[in-house]
Amino acid sequence: MEEFLNFVLWSIFWWVVIKAIDGFLTIRKFKAETEELKEHLENKLEVILHNVKQEQHNDVHYWFDEDNDQFLAQGKNFEEVKAHLKARFKDHIFIVGEKNVFVGPEYDCVTFDNEDDSTKYVAKVLLSKAGLQIIE
């Protein structure tokens, strides 16, 4: 009887040790996958999100990316700029100033009263493009 009890206790001990190691390895794998996903999303965000720097020379408006000075579009009016954006960028997001946001593919302007609202809107758009939603 003592041998059986000893066997059961050792079996329970090793089961706990194996579960603890498995849990540790699962957590490490989850952290690695999360870090990889975060890096992928950051790279994607760099590509599709543009803070716009506007310039005007004579009657032509030029749009550049503030972060890397990449040329984005040009036109004599917003409709021409919008046509260039549609041709070059499918589903990108353009932030003009602190309160104006243009989201592809239609690039209609959404204007906000303050920067916090525009930031929340951009976050919702980005999450919806990733197939996620904000739970409030």
MODELLER restraints for C-alpha pairs under 7 A, 6 or more apart:
rsr = mdl.restraints
at = mdl.atoms
rsr.add(forms.Gaussian(group=physical.xy_distance, feature=features.Distance(at['CA:48:A'], at['CA:92:A']), mean=4.50, stdev=0.5))
rsr.add(forms.Gaussian(group=physical.xy_distance, feature=features.Distance(at['CA:48:A'], at['CA:93:A']), mean=5.98, stdev=0.5))
rsr.add(forms.Gaussian(group=physical.xy_distance, feature=features.Distance(at['CA:49:A'], at['CA:92:A']), mean=6.09, stdev=0.5))
rsr.add(forms.Gaussian(group=physical.xy_distance, feature=features.Distance(at['CA:49:A'], at['CA:93:A']), mean=4.92, stdev=0.5))
rsr.add(forms.Gaussian(group=physical.xy_distance, feature=features.Distance(at['CA:49:A'], at['CA:94:A']), mean=6.12, stdev=0.5))
rsr.add(forms.Gaussian(group=physical.xy_distance, feature=features.Distance(at['CA:50:A'], at['CA:65:A']), mean=5.65, stdev=0.5))
rsr.add(forms.Gaussian(group=physical.xy_distance, feature=features.Distance(at['CA:50:A'], at['CA:93:A']), mean=6.16, stdev=0.5))
rsr.add(forms.Gaussian(group=physical.xy_distance, feature=features.Distance(at['CA:50:A'], at['CA:94:A']), mean=4.84, stdev=0.5))
rsr.add(forms.Gaussian(group=physical.xy_distance, feature=features.Distance(at['CA:50:A'], at['CA:95:A']), mean=6.17, stdev=0.5))
rsr.add(forms.Gaussian(group=physical.xy_distance, feature=features.Distance(at['CA:51:A'], at['CA:65:A']), mean=5.67, stdev=0.5))
rsr.add(forms.Gaussian(group=physical.xy_distance, feature=features.Distance(at['CA:51:A'], at['CA:66:A']), mean=5.48, stdev=0.5))
rsr.add(forms.Gaussian(group=physical.xy_distance, feature=features.Distance(at['CA:51:A'], at['CA:94:A']), mean=5.97, stdev=0.5))
rsr.add(forms.Gaussian(group=physical.xy_distance, feature=features.Distance(at['CA:51:A'], at['CA:95:A']), mean=4.86, stdev=0.5))
rsr.add(forms.Gaussian(group=physical.xy_distance, feature=features.Distance(at['CA:51:A'], at['CA:96:A']), mean=6.31, stdev=0.5))
rsr.add(forms.Gaussian(group=physical.xy_distance, feature=features.Distance(at['CA:52:A'], at['CA:63:A']), mean=6.15, stdev=0.5))
rsr.add(forms.Gaussian(group=physical.xy_distance, feature=features.Distance(at['CA:52:A'], at['CA:64:A']), mean=5.65, stdev=0.5))
rsr.add(forms.Gaussian(group=physical.xy_distance, feature=features.Distance(at['CA:52:A'], at['CA:65:A']), mean=4.99, stdev=0.5))
rsr.add(forms.Gaussian(group=physical.xy_distance, feature=features.Distance(at['CA:52:A'], at['CA:66:A']), mean=5.60, stdev=0.5))
rsr.add(forms.Gaussian(group=physical.xy_distance, feature=features.Distance(at['CA:52:A'], at['CA:94:A']), mean=6.41, stdev=0.5))
rsr.add(forms.Gaussian(group=physical.xy_distance, feature=features.Distance(at['CA:52:A'], at['CA:95:A']), mean=5.85, stdev=0.5))
rsr.add(forms.Gaussian(group=physical.xy_distance, feature=features.Distance(at['CA:52:A'], at['CA:96:A']), mean=5.13, stdev=0.5))
rsr.add(forms.Gaussian(group=physical.xy_distance, feature=features.Distance(at['CA:53:A'], at['CA:63:A']), mean=5.79, stdev=0.5))
rsr.add(forms.Gaussian(group=physical.xy_distance, feature=features.Distance(at['CA:53:A'], at['CA:64:A']), mean=5.10, stdev=0.5))
rsr.add(forms.Gaussian(group=physical.xy_distance, feature=features.Distance(at['CA:53:A'], at['CA:65:A']), mean=5.98, stdev=0.5))
rsr.add(forms.Gaussian(group=physical.xy_distance, feature=features.Distance(at['CA:53:A'], at['CA:66:A']), mean=5.29, stdev=0.5))
rsr.add(forms.Gaussian(group=physical.xy_distance, feature=features.Distance(at['CA:54:A'], at['CA:61:A']), mean=6.98, stdev=0.5))
rsr.add(forms.Gaussian(group=physical.xy_distance, feature=features.Distance(at['CA:54:A'], at['CA:62:A']), mean=5.75, stdev=0.5))
rsr.add(forms.Gaussian(group=physical.xy_distance, feature=features.Distance(at['CA:54:A'], at['CA:63:A']), mean=4.80, stdev=0.5))
rsr.add(forms.Gaussian(group=physical.xy_distance, feature=features.Distance(at['CA:54:A'], at['CA:64:A']), mean=6.43, stdev=0.5))
rsr.add(forms.Gaussian(group=physical.xy_distance, feature=features.Distance(at['CA:55:A'], at['CA:61:A']), mean=5.83, stdev=0.5))
rsr.add(forms.Gaussian(group=physical.xy_distance, feature=features.Distance(at['CA:55:A'], at['CA:62:A']), mean=5.06, stdev=0.5))
rsr.add(forms.Gaussian(group=physical.xy_distance, feature=features.Distance(at['CA:55:A'], at['CA:63:A']), mean=6.49, stdev=0.5))
rsr.add(forms.Gaussian(group=physical.xy_distance, feature=features.Distance(at['CA:56:A'], at['CA:62:A']), mean=5.98, stdev=0.5))
rsr.add(forms.Gaussian(group=physical.xy_distance, feature=features.Distance(at['CA:59:A'], at['CA:76:A']), mean=5.81, stdev=0.5))
rsr.add(forms.Gaussian(group=physical.xy_distance, feature=features.Distance(at['CA:60:A'], at['CA:74:A']), mean=6.78, stdev=0.5))
rsr.add(forms.Gaussian(group=physical.xy_distance, feature=features.Distance(at['CA:60:A'], at['CA:75:A']), mean=5.46, stdev=0.5))
rsr.add(forms.Gaussian(group=physical.xy_distance, feature=features.Distance(at['CA:60:A'], at['CA:76:A']), mean=4.51, stdev=0.5))
rsr.add(forms.Gaussian(group=physical.xy_distance, feature=features.Distance(at['CA:61:A'], at['CA:74:A']), mean=5.41, stdev=0.5))
rsr.add(forms.Gaussian(group=physical.xy_distance, feature=features.Distance(at['CA:61:A'], at['CA:75:A']), mean=5.33, stdev=0.5))
rsr.add(forms.Gaussian(group=physical.xy_distance, feature=features.Distance(at['CA:61:A'], at['CA:76:A']), mean=5.84, stdev=0.5))
rsr.add(forms.Gaussian(group=physical.xy_distance, feature=features.Distance(at['CA:61:A'], at['CA:77:A']), mean=6.98, stdev=0.5))
rsr.add(forms.Gaussian(group=physical.xy_distance, feature=features.Distance(at['CA:62:A'], at['CA:73:A']), mean=5.99, stdev=0.5))
rsr.add(forms.Gaussian(group=physical.xy_distance, feature=features.Distance(at['CA:62:A'], at['CA:74:A']), mean=4.41, stdev=0.5))
rsr.add(forms.Gaussian(group=physical.xy_distance, feature=features.Distance(at['CA:62:A'], at['CA:75:A']), mean=6.81, stdev=0.5))
rsr.add(forms.Gaussian(group=physical.xy_distance, feature=features.Distance(at['CA:63:A'], at['CA:71:A']), mean=6.34, stdev=0.5))
rsr.add(forms.Gaussian(group=physical.xy_distance, feature=features.Distance(at['CA:63:A'], at['CA:72:A']), mean=5.32, stdev=0.5))
rsr.add(forms.Gaussian(group=physical.xy_distance, feature=features.Distance(at['CA:63:A'], at['CA:73:A']), mean=5.21, stdev=0.5))
rsr.add(forms.Gaussian(group=physical.xy_distance, feature=features.Distance(at['CA:63:A'], at['CA:74:A']), mean=6.10, stdev=0.5))
rsr.add(forms.Gaussian(group=physical.xy_distance, feature=features.Distance(at['CA:64:A'], at['CA:70:A']), mean=5.43, stdev=0.5))
rsr.add(forms.Gaussian(group=physical.xy_distance, feature=features.Distance(at['CA:64:A'], at['CA:71:A']), mean=4.55, stdev=0.5))
rsr.add(forms.Gaussian(group=physical.xy_distance, feature=features.Distance(at['CA:64:A'], at['CA:72:A']), mean=5.16, stdev=0.5))
rsr.add(forms.Gaussian(group=physical.xy_distance, feature=features.Distance(at['CA:65:A'], at['CA:71:A']), mean=6.56, stdev=0.5))
rsr.add(forms.Gaussian(group=physical.xy_distance, feature=features.Distance(at['CA:65:A'], at['CA:72:A']), mean=6.65, stdev=0.5))
rsr.add(forms.Gaussian(group=physical.xy_distance, feature=features.Distance(at['CA:73:A'], at['CA:81:A']), mean=5.65, stdev=0.5))
rsr.add(forms.Gaussian(group=physical.xy_distance, feature=features.Distance(at['CA:73:A'], at['CA:84:A']), mean=5.58, stdev=0.5))
rsr.add(forms.Gaussian(group=physical.xy_distance, feature=features.Distance(at['CA:73:A'], at['CA:85:A']), mean=6.14, stdev=0.5))
rsr.add(forms.Gaussian(group=physical.xy_distance, feature=features.Distance(at['CA:74:A'], at['CA:81:A']), mean=5.14, stdev=0.5))
rsr.add(forms.Gaussian(group=physical.xy_distance, feature=features.Distance(at['CA:75:A'], at['CA:81:A']), mean=4.76, stdev=0.5))
rsr.add(forms.Gaussian(group=physical.xy_distance, feature=features.Distance(at['CA:82:A'], at['CA:107:A']), mean=6.59, stdev=0.5))
rsr.add(forms.Gaussian(group=physical.xy_distance, feature=features.Distance(at['CA:86:A'], at['CA:105:A']), mean=6.48, stdev=0.5))
rsr.add(forms.Gaussian(group=physical.xy_distance, feature=features.Distance(at['CA:90:A'], at['CA:104:A']), mean=6.06, stdev=0.5))
rsr.add(forms.Gaussian(group=physical.xy_distance, feature=features.Distance(at['CA:90:A'], at['CA:105:A']), mean=5.48, stdev=0.5))
rsr.add(forms.Gaussian(group=physical.xy_distance, feature=features.Distance(at['CA:91:A'], at['CA:103:A']), mean=6.89, stdev=0.5))
rsr.add(forms.Gaussian(group=physical.xy_distance, feature=features.Distance(at['CA:91:A'], at['CA:104:A']), mean=4.29, stdev=0.5))
rsr.add(forms.Gaussian(group=physical.xy_distance, feature=features.Distance(at['CA:91:A'], at['CA:105:A']), mean=5.11, stdev=0.5))
rsr.add(forms.Gaussian(group=physical.xy_distance, feature=features.Distance(at['CA:92:A'], at['CA:103:A']), mean=6.17, stdev=0.5))
rsr.add(forms.Gaussian(group=physical.xy_distance, feature=features.Distance(at['CA:92:A'], at['CA:104:A']), mean=5.33, stdev=0.5))
rsr.add(forms.Gaussian(group=physical.xy_distance, feature=features.Distance(at['CA:93:A'], at['CA:102:A']), mean=5.77, stdev=0.5))
rsr.add(forms.Gaussian(group=physical.xy_distance, feature=features.Distance(at['CA:93:A'], at['CA:103:A']), mean=4.61, stdev=0.5))
rsr.add(forms.Gaussian(group=physical.xy_distance, feature=features.Distance(at['CA:93:A'], at['CA:104:A']), mean=6.30, stdev=0.5))
rsr.add(forms.Gaussian(group=physical.xy_distance, feature=features.Distance(at['CA:94:A'], at['CA:101:A']), mean=5.75, stdev=0.5))
rsr.add(forms.Gaussian(group=physical.xy_distance, feature=features.Distance(at['CA:94:A'], at['CA:102:A']), mean=5.02, stdev=0.5))
rsr.add(forms.Gaussian(group=physical.xy_distance, feature=features.Distance(at['CA:94:A'], at['CA:103:A']), mean=6.43, stdev=0.5))
rsr.add(forms.Gaussian(group=physical.xy_distance, feature=features.Distance(at['CA:95:A'], at['CA:101:A']), mean=4.63, stdev=0.5))
rsr.add(forms.Gaussian(group=physical.xy_distance, feature=features.Distance(at['CA:95:A'], at['CA:102:A']), mean=6.43, stdev=0.5))
rsr.add(forms.Gaussian(group=physical.xy_distance, feature=features.Distance(at['CA:98:A'], at['CA:115:A']), mean=5.33, stdev=0.5))
rsr.add(forms.Gaussian(group=physical.xy_distance, feature=features.Distance(at['CA:99:A'], at['CA:111:A']), mean=5.48, stdev=0.5))
rsr.add(forms.Gaussian(group=physical.xy_distance, feature=features.Distance(at['CA:99:A'], at['CA:112:A']), mean=4.90, stdev=0.5))
rsr.add(forms.Gaussian(group=physical.xy_distance, feature=features.Distance(at['CA:99:A'], at['CA:113:A']), mean=6.58, stdev=0.5))
rsr.add(forms.Gaussian(group=physical.xy_distance, feature=features.Distance(at['CA:99:A'], at['CA:114:A']), mean=6.05, stdev=0.5))
rsr.add(forms.Gaussian(group=physical.xy_distance, feature=features.Distance(at['CA:99:A'], at['CA:115:A']), mean=5.62, stdev=0.5))
rsr.add(forms.Gaussian(group=physical.xy_distance, feature=features.Distance(at['CA:99:A'], at['CA:118:A']), mean=5.85, stdev=0.5))
rsr.add(forms.Gaussian(group=physical.xy_distance, feature=features.Distance(at['CA:100:A'], at['CA:109:A']), mean=6.45, stdev=0.5))
rsr.add(forms.Gaussian(group=physical.xy_distance, feature=features.Distance(at['CA:100:A'], at['CA:110:A']), mean=5.70, stdev=0.5))
rsr.add(forms.Gaussian(group=physical.xy_distance, feature=features.Distance(at['CA:100:A'], at['CA:111:A']), mean=4.52, stdev=0.5))
rsr.add(forms.Gaussian(group=physical.xy_distance, feature=features.Distance(at['CA:100:A'], at['CA:112:A']), mean=6.48, stdev=0.5))
rsr.add(forms.Gaussian(group=physical.xy_distance, feature=features.Distance(at['CA:101:A'], at['CA:109:A']), mean=5.78, stdev=0.5))
rsr.add(forms.Gaussian(group=physical.xy_distance, feature=features.Distance(at['CA:101:A'], at['CA:110:A']), mean=5.22, stdev=0.5))
rsr.add(forms.Gaussian(group=physical.xy_distance, feature=features.Distance(at['CA:101:A'], at['CA:111:A']), mean=6.45, stdev=0.5))
rsr.add(forms.Gaussian(group=physical.xy_distance, feature=features.Distance(at['CA:102:A'], at['CA:108:A']), mean=5.67, stdev=0.5))
rsr.add(forms.Gaussian(group=physical.xy_distance, feature=features.Distance(at['CA:102:A'], at['CA:109:A']), mean=4.91, stdev=0.5))
rsr.add(forms.Gaussian(group=physical.xy_distance, feature=features.Distance(at['CA:102:A'], at['CA:110:A']), mean=6.35, stdev=0.5))
rsr.add(forms.Gaussian(group=physical.xy_distance, feature=features.Distance(at['CA:112:A'], at['CA:118:A']), mean=5.82, stdev=0.5))
rsr.add(forms.Gaussian(group=physical.xy_distance, feature=features.Distance(at['CA:124:A'], at['CA:133:A']), mean=6.74, stdev=0.5))
rsr.add(forms.Gaussian(group=physical.xy_distance, feature=features.Distance(at['CA:124:A'], at['CA:134:A']), mean=6.57, stdev=0.5))
rsr.add(forms.Gaussian(group=physical.xy_distance, feature=features.Distance(at['CA:127:A'], at['CA:133:A']), mean=5.63, stdev=0.5))
